[in-house]
Amino acid sequence: MAGYDDRDGQIWMDGQMVDWRSANVHVLSHALHYASSVFEGERAYNGKIFLSRKHSERLHFSAGQLDFKIPFTVDEIEAAKQQVLAANNLEDAYVRAVAWRGAGEDMGVASARNPVHLAIATWEWGSYYGDAKFKGAKLDIAKWKRPSPETIPVHAKAAGLYMICTTSKHAAEAKGCSDALFMDYRGFVAECTGANIFFVKDGQVHTPKADVFLNGLTRQTVIGMLKNKNIKVHERIIMPDELEGFEQCWLTGTAAEVTPVGEIADFNFEVGSITREIAQDYEKLVRAEL
């Protein structure tokens, strides 16, 4: 399979459609050195991007958290995403919008004089966890912890926050796992490298309170679905020693969608009825069948 830099197609960059292979940035772009970049991962189903506007709004929020302003409005970003899908003749696809500080007058930590860029790409992307979506993902426990909100902008979808996600996922995959579960700086169960996590016990659902990590849009959607089914949802502190007592587990995220979990370290979970029902209903919802 060709690398992501060597494909046919069009990418939207700063208001223009450019050839896929020509969508390049300068090596002295501030974002490359100092992680001044924010992004969104989105999925289109039957030509419609699920929660598209919420993603565009969050992109602007994340940029503000990193002290820069995207030079395109939410409406302009919405139009650009549709333009990209049409240009690449895609209906079921992953959509990536990324904004960053580029090369300019500044090349130190400060970069207020550097231009801000925006690019949007789209491509076909199947199940994020492969066959784990059907038989249950296997998770490692990450050695890193999600940091305190006093140290980083934890509610921004910022590139720099994924540094420990990359290293943790590499370590997990080296052990034959699909992903890694983080604890937070207090030692509480937090999230995976690119997905939020849910547990089931005695017919009720438990999920970590999103106070030190991104409150995912899919997470919010699934919580709403559960409440509509009159299933009790507890957003709370979850201690690591509670994992042994949970019966079911799943992950949520735009890329992950709803993915059952079969193992976390030495703990096993069944792909039970609540997990299966939520996964099936989410699939119907995003395809406007529910």
PADRENKE-452008 format. One record per residue (C-alpha): residue number from 1; chain; x, y, z. Coordinates in Angstrom, 3 decimals, decimal comma. Layout:
<lumtor:NUM; zavo:A; xx:X; yy:Y; zz:Z>
...
//
This chain:
<lumtor:1; zavo:A; xx:0,000; yy:0,000; zz:0,000>
<lumtor:2; zavo:A; xx:1,311; yy:3,449; zz:-0,902>
<lumtor:3; zavo:A; xx:2,321; yy:5,798; zz:1,893>
<lumtor:4; zavo:A; xx:0,076; yy:8,668; zz:2,852>
<lumtor:5; zavo:A; xx:2,401; yy:11,030; zz:0,979>
<lumtor:6; zavo:A; xx:2,152; yy:9,093; zz:-2,295>
<lumtor:7; zavo:A; xx:-1,473; yy:8,838; zz:-3,334>
<lumtor:8; zavo:A; xx:-3,765; yy:10,116; zz:-6,033>
<lumtor:9; zavo:A; xx:-6,323; yy:12,709; zz:-5,073>
<lumtor:10; zavo:A; xx:-6,837; yy:16,278; zz:-3,921>
<lumtor:11; zavo:A; xx:-6,229; yy:17,983; zz:-0,574>
<lumtor:12; zavo:A; xx:-7,716; yy:21,331; zz:0,432>
<lumtor:13; zavo:A; xx:-5,020; yy:23,730; zz:1,671>
<lumtor:14; zavo:A; xx:-5,639; yy:27,341; zz:2,675>
<lumtor:15; zavo:A; xx:-8,633; yy:27,727; zz:0,399>
<lumtor:16; zavo:A; xx:-7,254; yy:25,877; zz:-2,633>
<lumtor:17; zavo:A; xx:-7,467; yy:22,318; zz:-3,884>
<lumtor:18; zavo:A; xx:-3,966; yy:20,977; zz:-4,501>
<lumtor:19; zavo:A; xx:-2,622; yy:17,702; zz:-5,840>
<lumtor:20; zavo:A; xx:-2,182; yy:15,148; zz:-3,046>
<lumtor:21; zavo:A; xx:1,569; yy:14,772; zz:-3,619>
<lumtor:22; zavo:A; xx:2,065; yy:18,556; zz:-3,645>
<lumtor:23; zavo:A; xx:0,404; yy:19,187; zz:-0,269>
<lumtor:24; zavo:A; xx:3,641; yy:20,018; zz:1,532>
<lumtor:25; zavo:A; xx:4,844; yy:22,338; zz:4,301>
<lumtor:26; zavo:A; xx:8,195; yy:23,999; zz:4,966>
<lumtor:27; zavo:A; xx:10,605; yy:22,198; zz:7,311>
<lumtor:28; zavo:A; xx:10,852; yy:25,342; zz:9,456>
<lumtor:29; zavo:A; xx:7,132; yy:25,378; zz:10,167>
<lumtor:30; zavo:A; xx:6,650; yy:26,212; zz:13,823>
<lumtor:31; zavo:A; xx:4,293; yy:23,264; zz:14,339>
<lumtor:32; zavo:A; xx:6,955; yy:20,778; zz:13,271>
<lumtor:33; zavo:A; xx:9,286; yy:21,980; zz:16,035>
<lumtor:34; zavo:A; xx:6,925; yy:23,129; zz:18,795>
<lumtor:35; zavo:A; xx:3,684; yy:21,173; zz:18,223>
<lumtor:36; zavo:A; xx:1,584; yy:24,281; zz:17,565>
<lumtor:37; zavo:A; xx:-1,025; yy:22,226; zz:15,749>
<lumtor:38; zavo:A; xx:-4,619; yy:21,114; zz:16,331>
<lumtor:39; zavo:A; xx:-6,723; yy:18,670; zz:14,354>
<lumtor:40; zavo:A; xx:-10,006; yy:16,835; zz:14,005>
<lumtor:41; zavo:A; xx:-10,714; yy:13,277; zz:12,905>
<lumtor:42; zavo:A; xx:-14,151; yy:12,816; zz:11,360>
<lumtor:43; zavo:A; xx:-16,069; yy:10,144; zz:9,483>
<lumtor:44; zavo:A; xx:-18,397; yy:10,528; zz:6,547>
<lumtor:45; zavo:A; xx:-21,170; yy:7,968; zz:6,077>
<lumtor:46; zavo:A; xx:-23,113; yy:7,926; zz:2,811>
<lumtor:47; zavo:A; xx:-21,617; yy:11,303; zz:1,966>
<lumtor:48; zavo:A; xx:-22,548; yy:13,016; zz:5,242>
<lumtor:49; zavo:A; xx:-19,969; yy:13,767; zz:7,931>
<lumtor:50; zavo:A; xx:-21,282; yy:12,731; zz:11,335>
<lumtor:51; zavo:A; xx:-21,351; yy:15,688; zz:13,768>
<lumtor:52; zavo:A; xx:-19,460; yy:17,711; zz:11,180>
<lumtor:53; zavo:A; xx:-20,197; yy:21,152; zz:12,580>
<lumtor:54; zavo:A; xx:-19,343; yy:20,136; zz:16,147>
<lumtor:55; zavo:A; xx:-15,941; yy:18,973; zz:14,874>
<lumtor:56; zavo:A; xx:-15,356; yy:22,286; zz:13,101>
<lumtor:57; zavo:A; xx:-16,367; yy:24,219; zz:16,193>
<lumtor:58; zavo:A; xx:-14,024; yy:22,153; zz:18,351>
<lumtor:59; zavo:A; xx:-11,186; yy:22,779; zz:15,904>
<lumtor:60; zavo:A; xx:-11,624; yy:26,510; zz:16,490>
<lumtor:61; zavo:A; xx:-11,814; yy:25,960; zz:20,265>
<lumtor:62; zavo:A; xx:-8,605; yy:23,896; zz:20,251>
<lumtor:63; zavo:A; xx:-6,770; yy:26,564; zz:18,246>
<lumtor:64; zavo:A; xx:-7,848; yy:29,159; zz:20,788>
<lumtor:65; zavo:A; xx:-6,461; yy:26,993; zz:23,571>
<lumtor:66; zavo:A; xx:-3,099; yy:27,103; zz:21,761>
<lumtor:67; zavo:A; xx:-3,366; yy:30,886; zz:21,332>
<lumtor:68; zavo:A; xx:-3,931; yy:31,070; zz:17,602>
<lumtor:69; zavo:A; xx:-6,889; yy:31,808; zz:15,361>
<lumtor:70; zavo:A; xx:-7,802; yy:29,779; zz:12,289>
<lumtor:71; zavo:A; xx:-8,242; yy:32,154; zz:9,322>
<lumtor:72; zavo:A; xx:-11,386; yy:30,349; zz:8,116>
<lumtor:73; zavo:A; xx:-14,836; yy:30,399; zz:9,692>
<lumtor:74; zavo:A; xx:-16,757; yy:27,326; zz:10,768>
<lumtor:75; zavo:A; xx:-19,014; yy:27,744; zz:7,722>
<lumtor:76; zavo:A; xx:-16,000; yy:27,919; zz:5,420>
<lumtor:77; zavo:A; xx:-14,516; yy:24,792; zz:6,987>
<lumtor:78; zavo:A; xx:-17,843; yy:22,993; zz:6,566>
<lumtor:79; zavo:A; xx:-17,936; yy:23,882; zz:2,870>
<lumtor:80; zavo:A; xx:-14,309; yy:22,863; zz:2,394>
<lumtor:81; zavo:A; xx:-14,903; yy:19,409; zz:3,867>
<lumtor:82; zavo:A; xx:-17,714; yy:18,758; zz:1,416>
<lumtor:83; zavo:A; xx:-15,527; yy:20,027; zz:-1,410>
<lumtor:84; zavo:A; xx:-12,780; yy:17,581; zz:-0,455>
<lumtor:85; zavo:A; xx:-15,162; yy:14,622; zz:-0,327>
<lumtor:86; zavo:A; xx:-16,561; yy:15,524; zz:-3,748>
<lumtor:87; zavo:A; xx:-13,125; yy:16,105; zz:-5,301>
<lumtor:88; zavo:A; xx:-12,000; yy:12,650; zz:-4,174>
<lumtor:89; zavo:A; xx:-15,305; yy:10,974; zz:-5,091>
<lumtor:90; zavo:A; xx:-15,754; yy:9,565; zz:-1,576>
<lumtor:91; zavo:A; xx:-18,923; yy:8,957; zz:0,447>
<lumtor:92; zavo:A; xx:-17,719; yy:6,623; zz:3,203>
<lumtor:93; zavo:A; xx:-14,448; yy:8,116; zz:4,356>
<lumtor:94; zavo:A; xx:-12,292; yy:9,477; zz:7,123>
<lumtor:95; zavo:A; xx:-11,835; yy:13,263; zz:7,122>
<lumtor:96; zavo:A; xx:-8,834; yy:14,968; zz:8,705>
<lumtor:97; zavo:A; xx:-8,773; yy:18,727; zz:9,273>
<lumtor:98; zavo:A; xx:-5,512; yy:20,132; zz:10,660>
<lumtor:99; zavo:A; xx:-4,519; yy:23,698; zz:11,537>
<lumtor:100; zavo:A; xx:-0,980; yy:24,762; zz:12,396>
<lumtor:101; zavo:A; xx:1,444; yy:27,622; zz:12,788>
<lumtor:102; zavo:A; xx:3,652; yy:27,675; zz:9,739>
<lumtor:103; zavo:A; xx:7,028; yy:29,136; zz:8,829>
<lumtor:104; zavo:A; xx:7,342; yy:32,895; zz:9,236>
<lumtor:105; zavo:A; xx:9,275; yy:35,616; zz:11,001>
<lumtor:106; zavo:A; xx:9,577; yy:33,670; zz:14,266>
<lumtor:107; zavo:A; xx:11,580; yy:30,487; zz:14,821>
<lumtor:108; zavo:A; xx:11,701; yy:30,167; zz:18,575>
<lumtor:109; zavo:A; xx:9,119; yy:29,247; zz:21,170>
<lumtor:110; zavo:A; xx:7,112; yy:32,407; zz:20,424>
<lumtor:111; zavo:A; xx:5,413; yy:32,456; zz:17,040>
<lumtor:112; zavo:A; xx:2,785; yy:35,194; zz:17,098>
<lumtor:113; zavo:A; xx:3,974; yy:36,612; zz:13,759>
<lumtor:114; zavo:A; xx:3,822; yy:33,312; zz:11,888>
<lumtor:115; zavo:A; xx:0,886; yy:32,538; zz:9,574>
<lumtor:116; zavo:A; xx:-1,724; yy:29,948; zz:10,542>
<lumtor:117; zavo:A; xx:-2,586; yy:27,331; zz:7,923>
<lumtor:118; zavo:A; xx:-5,466; yy:24,907; zz:7,485>
<lumtor:119; zavo:A; xx:-5,618; yy:21,709; zz:5,457>
<lumtor:120; zavo:A; xx:-8,344; yy:19,096; zz:4,969>
<lumtor:121; zavo:A; xx:-7,760; yy:15,613; zz:3,563>
<lumtor:122; zavo:A; xx:-9,984; yy:12,570; zz:3,196>
<lumtor:123; zavo:A; xx:-9,420; yy:8,898; zz:2,474>
<lumtor:124; zavo:A; xx:-11,030; yy:5,492; zz:2,827>
<lumtor:125; zavo:A; xx:-10,379; yy:3,994; zz:6,250>
<lumtor:126; zavo:A; xx:-12,020; yy:0,861; zz:7,589>
<lumtor:127; zavo:A; xx:-12,148; yy:-0,384; zz:11,164>
<lumtor:128; zavo:A; xx:-9,542; yy:1,383; zz:13,315>
<lumtor:129; zavo:A; xx:-8,876; yy:-1,740; zz:15,387>
<lumtor:130; zavo:A; xx:-9,269; yy:-4,281; zz:12,572>
<lumtor:131; zavo:A; xx:-11,051; yy:-7,493; zz:13,571>
<lumtor:132; zavo:A; xx:-10,972; yy:-6,390; zz:17,226>
<lumtor:133; zavo:A; xx:-14,254; yy:-4,629; zz:16,508>
<lumtor:134; zavo:A; xx:-15,911; yy:-8,035; zz:16,293>
<lumtor:135; zavo:A; xx:-14,046; yy:-10,189; zz:18,818>
<lumtor:136; zavo:A; xx:-12,941; yy:-7,578; zz:21,367>
<lumtor:137; zavo:A; xx:-9,789; yy:-5,504; zz:21,513>
<lumtor:138; zavo:A; xx:-6,855; yy:-6,395; zz:23,729>
<lumtor:139; zavo:A; xx:-5,447; yy:-3,492; zz:25,745>
<lumtor:140; zavo:A; xx:-2,130; yy:-2,905; zz:27,460>
<lumtor:141; zavo:A; xx:-1,677; yy:-0,575; zz:30,449>
<lumtor:142; zavo:A; xx:0,371; yy:2,471; zz:29,431>
<lumtor:143; zavo:A; xx:3,399; yy:3,437; zz:31,490>
<lumtor:144; zavo:A; xx:2,593; yy:7,128; zz:30,946>
<lumtor:145; zavo:A; xx:-0,201; yy:8,976; zz:32,706>
<lumtor:146; zavo:A; xx:-2,605; yy:11,640; zz:31,526>
<lumtor:147; zavo:A; xx:-1,249; yy:14,878; zz:33,041>
<lumtor:148; zavo:A; xx:-2,861; yy:17,477; zz:35,246>
<lumtor:149; zavo:A; xx:-5,003; yy:20,165; zz:33,559>
<lumtor:150; zavo:A; xx:-2,692; yy:22,657; zz:35,267>
<lumtor:151; zavo:A; xx:0,113; yy:21,537; zz:32,951>
<lumtor:152; zavo:A; xx:-1,483; yy:21,291; zz:29,499>
<lumtor:153; zavo:A; xx:-4,725; yy:22,285; zz:27,698>
<lumtor:154; zavo:A; xx:-6,365; yy:18,906; zz:28,295>
<lumtor:155; zavo:A; xx:-9,625; yy:19,722; zz:26,506>
<lumtor:156; zavo:A; xx:-7,964; yy:20,744; zz:23,234>
<lumtor:157; zavo:A; xx:-7,440; yy:18,225; zz:20,451>
<lumtor:158; zavo:A; xx:-3,832; yy:19,286; zz:20,100>
<lumtor:159; zavo:A; xx:-1,055; yy:17,361; zz:18,371>
<lumtor:160; zavo:A; xx:1,366; yy:17,635; zz:21,290>
<lumtor:161; zavo:A; xx:-0,991; yy:15,785; zz:23,615>
<lumtor:162; zavo:A; xx:-0,616; yy:12,686; zz:21,445>
<lumtor:163; zavo:A; xx:3,115; yy:12,266; zz:22,046>
<lumtor:164; zavo:A; xx:2,565; yy:9,775; zz:24,880>
<lumtor:165; zavo:A; xx:-0,253; yy:8,179; zz:22,881>
<lumtor:166; zavo:A; xx:2,117; yy:7,292; zz:20,046>
<lumtor:167; zavo:A; xx:4,754; yy:5,780; zz:22,325>
<lumtor:168; zavo:A; xx:2,145; yy:3,905; zz:24,366>
<lumtor:169; zavo:A; xx:0,425; yy:2,471; zz:21,301>
<lumtor:170; zavo:A; xx:3,774; yy:1,366; zz:19,875>
<lumtor:171; zavo:A; xx:4,548; yy:-0,436; zz:23,146>
<lumtor:172; zavo:A; xx:1,085; yy:-2,033; zz:23,169>
<lumtor:173; zavo:A; xx:1,341; yy:-3,255; zz:19,593>
<lumtor:174; zavo:A; xx:4,757; yy:-4,741; zz:20,332>
<lumtor:175; zavo:A; xx:3,001; yy:-6,886; zz:22,954>
<lumtor:176; zavo:A; xx:0,284; yy:-7,964; zz:20,520>
<lumtor:177; zavo:A; xx:-2,313; yy:-5,517; zz:21,864>
<lumtor:178; zavo:A; xx:-4,552; yy:-3,144; zz:19,935>
<lumtor:179; zavo:A; xx:-4,177; yy:-0,152; zz:22,233>
<lumtor:180; zavo:A; xx:-3,144; yy:1,032; zz:25,689>
<lumtor:181; zavo:A; xx:-5,195; yy:2,296; zz:28,632>
<lumtor:182; zavo:A; xx:-3,961; yy:5,374; zz:30,480>
<lumtor:183; zavo:A; xx:-4,373; yy:6,191; zz:34,117>
<lumtor:184; zavo:A; xx:-4,330; yy:9,886; zz:34,932>
<lumtor:185; zavo:A; xx:-1,832; yy:11,751; zz:37,120>
<lumtor:186; zavo:A; xx:-3,934; yy:10,864; zz:40,192>
<lumtor:187; zavo:A; xx:-3,884; yy:7,157; zz:39,370>
<lumtor:188; zavo:A; xx:-7,512; yy:7,005; zz:38,189>
<lumtor:189; zavo:A; xx:-8,604; yy:5,170; zz:35,013>
<lumtor:190; zavo:A; xx:-8,636; yy:7,732; zz:32,169>
<lumtor:191; zavo:A; xx:-8,792; yy:6,788; zz:28,466>
<lumtor:192; zavo:A; xx:-6,986; yy:4,974; zz:25,670>
<lumtor:193; zavo:A; xx:-4,571; yy:6,547; zz:23,200>
<lumtor:194; zavo:A; xx:-7,308; yy:7,677; zz:20,832>
<lumtor:195; zavo:A; xx:-10,574; yy:6,585; zz:22,416>
<lumtor:196; zavo:A; xx:-12,700; yy:6,942; zz:25,531>
<lumtor:197; zavo:A; xx:-13,618; yy:3,882; zz:27,588>
<lumtor:198; zavo:A; xx:-16,842; yy:2,477; zz:29,075>
<lumtor:199; zavo:A; xx:-17,542; yy:-0,410; zz:31,456>
<lumtor:200; zavo:A; xx:-20,665; yy:-2,399; zz:32,373>
<lumtor:201; zavo:A; xx:-21,534; yy:-3,912; zz:35,743>
<lumtor:202; zavo:A; xx:-24,933; yy:-5,259; zz:36,811>
<lumtor:203; zavo:A; xx:-26,664; yy:-3,663; zz:33,827>
<lumtor:204; zavo:A; xx:-25,319; yy:-0,173; zz:34,534>
<lumtor:205; zavo:A; xx:-22,607; yy:1,703; zz:32,648>
<lumtor:206; zavo:A; xx:-19,557; yy:3,364; zz:34,185>
<lumtor:207; zavo:A; xx:-17,153; yy:5,715; zz:32,409>
<lumtor:208; zavo:A; xx:-14,334; yy:7,916; zz:33,713>
<lumtor:209; zavo:A; xx:-15,264; yy:11,528; zz:34,326>
<lumtor:210; zavo:A; xx:-13,786; yy:13,609; zz:31,483>
<lumtor:211; zavo:A; xx:-12,070; yy:16,170; zz:33,683>
<lumtor:212; zavo:A; xx:-8,461; yy:15,661; zz:32,579>
<lumtor:213; zavo:A; xx:-8,888; yy:14,376; zz:29,025>
<lumtor:214; zavo:A; xx:-10,839; yy:15,143; zz:25,861>
<lumtor:215; zavo:A; xx:-14,584; yy:14,656; zz:26,249>
<lumtor:216; zavo:A; xx:-14,995; yy:12,912; zz:22,919>
<lumtor:217; zavo:A; xx:-17,927; yy:13,658; zz:20,651>
<lumtor:218; zavo:A; xx:-18,574; yy:9,938; zz:20,225>
<lumtor:219; zavo:A; xx:-18,421; yy:9,556; zz:24,007>
<lumtor:220; zavo:A; xx:-21,077; yy:12,244; zz:24,396>
<lumtor:221; zavo:A; xx:-23,211; yy:10,629; zz:21,690>
<lumtor:222; zavo:A; xx:-23,058; yy:7,182; zz:23,293>
<lumtor:223; zavo:A; xx:-23,905; yy:8,555; zz:26,736>
<lumtor:224; zavo:A; xx:-26,985; yy:10,166; zz:25,199>
<lumtor:225; zavo:A; xx:-27,946; yy:6,890; zz:23,518>
<lumtor:226; zavo:A; xx:-27,625; yy:4,969; zz:26,783>
<lumtor:227; zavo:A; xx:-29,761; yy:7,483; zz:28,664>
<lumtor:228; zavo:A; xx:-32,413; yy:7,290; zz:25,940>
<lumtor:229; zavo:A; xx:-32,518; yy:3,544; zz:26,599>
<lumtor:230; zavo:A; xx:-32,978; yy:4,223; zz:30,321>
<lumtor:231; zavo:A; xx:-29,624; yy:2,613; zz:31,072>
<lumtor:232; zavo:A; xx:-27,998; yy:4,247; zz:34,083>
<lumtor:233; zavo:A; xx:-24,694; yy:5,944; zz:33,265>
<lumtor:234; zavo:A; xx:-22,183; yy:6,828; zz:35,980>
<lumtor:235; zavo:A; xx:-19,575; yy:9,407; zz:34,958>
<lumtor:236; zavo:A; xx:-17,209; yy:9,084; zz:37,874>
<lumtor:237; zavo:A; xx:-13,761; yy:8,377; zz:39,249>
<lumtor:238; zavo:A; xx:-12,819; yy:4,761; zz:38,480>
<lumtor:239; zavo:A; xx:-9,965; yy:3,118; zz:40,354>
<lumtor:240; zavo:A; xx:-7,707; yy:0,544; zz:38,644>
<lumtor:241; zavo:A; xx:-8,676; yy:-2,174; zz:41,127>
<lumtor:242; zavo:A; xx:-12,281; yy:-1,896; zz:39,908>
<lumtor:243; zavo:A; xx:-11,382; yy:-3,361; zz:36,502>
<lumtor:244; zavo:A; xx:-11,633; yy:-6,894; zz:37,879>
<lumtor:245; zavo:A; xx:-15,309; yy:-6,411; zz:38,739>
<lumtor:246; zavo:A; xx:-16,555; yy:-5,098; zz:35,404>
<lumtor:247; zavo:A; xx:-18,332; yy:-7,508; zz:33,048>
<lumtor:248; zavo:A; xx:-18,231; yy:-5,653; zz:29,707>
<lumtor:249; zavo:A; xx:-16,080; yy:-2,937; zz:28,219>
<lumtor:250; zavo:A; xx:-15,954; yy:-0,895; zz:25,036>
<lumtor:251; zavo:A; xx:-14,119; yy:2,036; zz:23,455>
<lumtor:252; zavo:A; xx:-15,591; yy:5,034; zz:21,655>
<lumtor:253; zavo:A; xx:-14,107; yy:7,488; zz:19,193>
<lumtor:254; zavo:A; xx:-14,628; yy:8,817; zz:15,691>
<lumtor:255; zavo:A; xx:-12,045; yy:6,399; zz:14,324>
<lumtor:256; zavo:A; xx:-12,815; yy:3,601; zz:16,814>
<lumtor:257; zavo:A; xx:-16,606; yy:4,106; zz:16,563>
<lumtor:258; zavo:A; xx:-17,844; yy:1,625; zz:19,205>
<lumtor:259; zavo:A; xx:-15,291; yy:-1,157; zz:19,655>
<lumtor:260; zavo:A; xx:-15,738; yy:-3,958; zz:22,231>
<lumtor:261; zavo:A; xx:-12,826; yy:-4,776; zz:24,546>
<lumtor:262; zavo:A; xx:-12,039; yy:-8,382; zz:25,434>
<lumtor:263; zavo:A; xx:-8,949; yy:-7,930; zz:27,609>
<lumtor:264; zavo:A; xx:-7,145; yy:-5,271; zz:29,620>
<lumtor:265; zavo:A; xx:-3,870; yy:-6,695; zz:30,916>
<lumtor:266; zavo:A; xx:-4,966; yy:-9,708; zz:33,049>
<lumtor:267; zavo:A; xx:-8,657; yy:-8,762; zz:33,135>
<lumtor:268; zavo:A; xx:-11,188; yy:-10,316; zz:30,738>
<lumtor:269; zavo:A; xx:-14,518; yy:-8,956; zz:29,513>
<lumtor:270; zavo:A; xx:-17,394; yy:-10,464; zz:27,579>
<lumtor:271; zavo:A; xx:-18,775; yy:-8,872; zz:24,432>
<lumtor:272; zavo:A; xx:-22,166; yy:-8,729; zz:26,073>
<lumtor:273; zavo:A; xx:-25,628; yy:-7,603; zz:25,083>
<lumtor:274; zavo:A; xx:-25,288; yy:-3,930; zz:26,067>
<lumtor:275; zavo:A; xx:-22,002; yy:-3,630; zz:24,180>
<lumtor:276; zavo:A; xx:-23,413; yy:-5,287; zz:21,057>
<lumtor:277; zavo:A; xx:-26,605; yy:-3,242; zz:21,152>
<lumtor:278; zavo:A; xx:-24,796; yy:0,086; zz:21,509>
<lumtor:279; zavo:A; xx:-22,356; yy:-0,806; zz:18,727>
<lumtor:280; zavo:A; xx:-25,206; yy:-1,761; zz:16,392>
<lumtor:281; zavo:A; xx:-27,307; yy:1,286; zz:17,266>
<lumtor:282; zavo:A; xx:-24,358; yy:3,632; zz:16,820>
<lumtor:283; zavo:A; xx:-23,794; yy:2,192; zz:13,345>
<lumtor:284; zavo:A; xx:-27,437; yy:2,834; zz:12,505>
<lumtor:285; zavo:A; xx:-27,284; yy:6,357; zz:13,958>
<lumtor:286; zavo:A; xx:-24,279; yy:7,515; zz:11,948>
<lumtor:287; zavo:A; xx:-25,880; yy:6,177; zz:8,791>
<lumtor:288; zavo:A; xx:-29,131; yy:7,964; zz:9,657>
<lumtor:289; zavo:A; xx:-30,981; yy:4,665; zz:10,022>
<lumtor:290; zavo:A; xx:-31,973; yy:5,224; zz:13,668>
//
